[in-house]
Structure formats: C-alpha cells, structure tokens
Amino acid sequence: MSALNSSFDPDCRLCPRLAGFLDEVRMLHPSYHARPVAPFGDPKAAFLVVGLAPGMHGANRTGRPFTGDYAGVLLYEALYRAGFSNQAQGNEVNDGLVLSNCRISNAVKCLPPENKPTPAEMRICNRFLANELAAQAAPRVVLVLGKIAHDAVLLALGLKASRYAFGHANQAELPDGRILISSYHCSRYNTQTKRLTAEMFYAVMARARTAVDALE
C-alpha cells in the first residue's frame, strides 16, 4: 500500500525539516526509534485518542505513542481506569500493555523540533490521519488532546475548526455521527501548572467511555 493510501508510512520523509531533525537525533541517540511513530492499539477500535506528536524521550525513543514520557503516565492510567487497557502503566514497548477497543495516534507522526510542527508539516502529515479516520473500521468516538490535535482531526474530516470550538471537556456530534471530545493535553506543563488535573482528565476519559458504550 502506498503512503498516499495508508494511515502510516514508517519510511516517510515528506517533511524535510522533520526528516533532517530525526537524522540528527538518530546520530545523537543511536538506540532511539527516531523514525515516524505508528499508531498503537486495536486497528478496528471504536475509540481513537489523538495527540500532538512523539516526544523526544518518549515515543521518539520507544517507538510507541505516549510510551516512556511524562504525558503517557497520566494517559495510560486514565485509559486503564476507563477500561480501555489491561494495565495502568505503559513505559516500554515490551511491557505487555494491550489496549481494548482503543487506538492511539498523533496529529504529526514525527518528532518536531521543540515539539512544534509547522502548519505546513501538519497539513502534509494530515493525509495519514485522514486515511485512519476514513478506514473501513473507522473510530466513532475521538478524543483529541490539545488544540493542534483538535484542528488536525477536523481538517482530516474536511470540517471547519471554527464550527467546533476547542475547550476542555467539550463534546460535539459531527455530521457523520462521530463524537468528538476535547481535552487539554496531558503534558507535564499542563499538569504541573494545574491547567489539567488528574481528576479532570479521568472525568473526560469517563465521558469517552460513556460515548463508546452507547455505540453498543
């Protein structure tokens, strides 16, 4: 399957700045994954979590979304509490973690410098997210972590971001019946500044659980 028709391309180098940066990271950290990071979880899941991009010493190191960094600690604990995984920790790719009816992806599949993809890089990478959302077993409930992921999902679905305001715990039914739920990103900065508390995040994940259960 070609990159243009796939939800992921492990050899993608469509963004010169990101490709060059990964080359530099690979030289500094030869043991790191330092490539595009594939979505993780059940490919037929009804529930999709979309983050921003791989973290330098998390997914970029391990090769699995939100694995091995601070943001992943809260995310995997919340997924476990909501019944979407078999364990509360996800620190390494061989840790036995299994997601249930859940999949995790990112708006941008490659580590960006300073964790800030450019608008052009977001548009280029958006084709993979669009294909993932349009797959035969497309997710029906989508939780976006942060405004960049929020806008990326709407772009992938051909919808205007201005029609669906981003805000923590916002929930909207999209024209195709899909449920979009928004949350502040579970980053170290957001949690340390108390913009997002663990209780706030558990509550929004519980809302996603209710939406998924309502599909059955």
N, C-alpha and C positions, 0 to 999 in steps of 0.2 A: 504494500500500500504506500502510495507516495505521501510526502509530507503534507501536501496540499489537501489530502483527503483523510488525514489521520488526526487523532486527538493528541498525538505526541510524536516527536521525532528526536531520538537520542543523539543524532548527529547534526542537529540544526545549527547553522551558523548564519542565519539570515540577518542578524543584527551585528554589524562589525564591531561596535564598541563592546557589546556583551561577550562576543566570541573572543576578542582580544583580551578582555579582562580575565576571562576564565583561563586562557593560556598562561597569563601571568600568575594567577592563583595556583595553577597546577605545578608551576615551577617552584613556587614557594612552599607548597604543601603537596608533595608527590603522592601522599596516601589519600588525599581527598578525592571525592567523586568528581567535583569540578567539571560537570557537564550539565546539560539540561536535566531537570529532575522530573521524573514521570509521576503522574497521578498515582495515588495509592488507595487500595481498597477494592470493594466489590464493583466490577465493571457494569453490573446490572442494578446498582443501588438506586433506591428511590430518593436518597438524601445525598446531596453534594455540598461539601464545605469548600469555599474558595478563599484562599489567602492572597497575599500580595506577590511574594517572590521567595525563592530559597534564601535562607540566612547563611552568612559566611561560614560559621562554625556549627551550623545545624544541618539543614537539608543539603547544603552545598558540600558538606563533609561526608554525610552518611548516605546521601542519595535517596532519602525518603522524606516527603514533606513533613515539616514541623518535628523532625526527629533529631534530638540532641541539642536543642536550644531552649531558651527560657520560655518562649511562646508556646512550645509544644507541651511543656509541663501542665499548663492550665488547660490547653485544648484537649489533651488525651484524658485528663482527669474528668473533664466535663463530658466527653463522649462516653466514658465508662459509666458515669453516674446516670446518664440518659439511656443506657442500654445499647449503645452503638458499638461497643468494643468489649473484648474479653478481659481486658486488664487496664489499669489506670495509668500505667507508665508506657512511654514509647521513646526509648533512649538510643537504641541501636537497631539496625535492620534485621538482626537475627534474634530479637528479644521475644519472639513468639506472639507479638501483637497481631490480632485479627479483627478487622472491622466487620460489623454486621449491618447489612443494608445501608452502608455508608461508604463514601468515597471522598478523598481529599485531593484538591488540585490547587493550582496557583494561577493568578492572572498572567504572570510572566514566569516562564519555566526556568530561566537562567538567573543566576546571582547578578544583580546590578551593582555598580559601584555606589557605596554609601546607601545601599538599599533603596535607590531612587531610579527607577526606569524612566526613560524619556517618553513623552507622548507618542513619538514615532515607534519606539520599541514596543509599547503597549499595543498599538494598532497592528504591528507585524505579527506579534505573538497571539493576538486575539483569535486568529484563524483556528488555532488548536482548541481553545476553549469553546469556540462556536461549534466545531465538529463534535466535541464532547457533549455539548448540550443538545445537539441535534441527532445524536446516536439513536439507534432503534430502541435501546433500553434507556432513554433519556431520564435524568433525575426529575422528579416532580416537586421536590422541595429543595431550595437552595439557600444556604446560609452564607452570607458574604461578610468577611472580616475586614472592615475598613472601607473608606470611600473609593479607593482605587479599585478594589475587587468589585464593589457595587457597580461602578461605572463600566468595568470590563464585562460583567455579566450582561448588563443592559445593551452594551454595544454588540456583544456576541449574538444577542437575540434580536437585533435590529430595532431596539426601542430607545426612545429619548430619555436620557438620565434626568432631564428637567421634569419629567412627568412622575417620577418616583423618587421622592426626597430621601436622602440618606440620613439616618439617625439611629441611635442605639435602640434596639428592640422594635424598630419599625417593621411592619409586615404588610405586604401587598399581594393581591392576586393579579397575575399578569394576564394578558389577553388570551394566552393559550391554556389558562387554568393553573399554571405553575405558581407555587407560592415562593415569594422572595422575602427572606428575613434578613435584617441588617444588624450588625453588631460592631462595636468598636473592636479594633484588632487587639488580640490578647498578647501584645508586645510587652517587653519589660518596662518601657517608658510609660505606657498607659496604665499598667497595674501598679507601678511604684508611685505614680502621681495620683492614684485613686480615681483616675478618669473611668477606669474599669475595675471593679472589684470582682473577686471570685464569685460572690453571690449573684452579682449582675450577670455574669457570664453563664453560670449554672442555670439561671432563670431563662435566658434566651435560648439555651440549648434544650431546656424542657419544653419551650414553645415549639421548637423544631420537632421534638419527639411527638408532641400532640398532633402537629400537622402531618407527620408521616403516618402515624397510627390512624388518622382519619381517612387515609387512602385505602385502607383495607376493608 
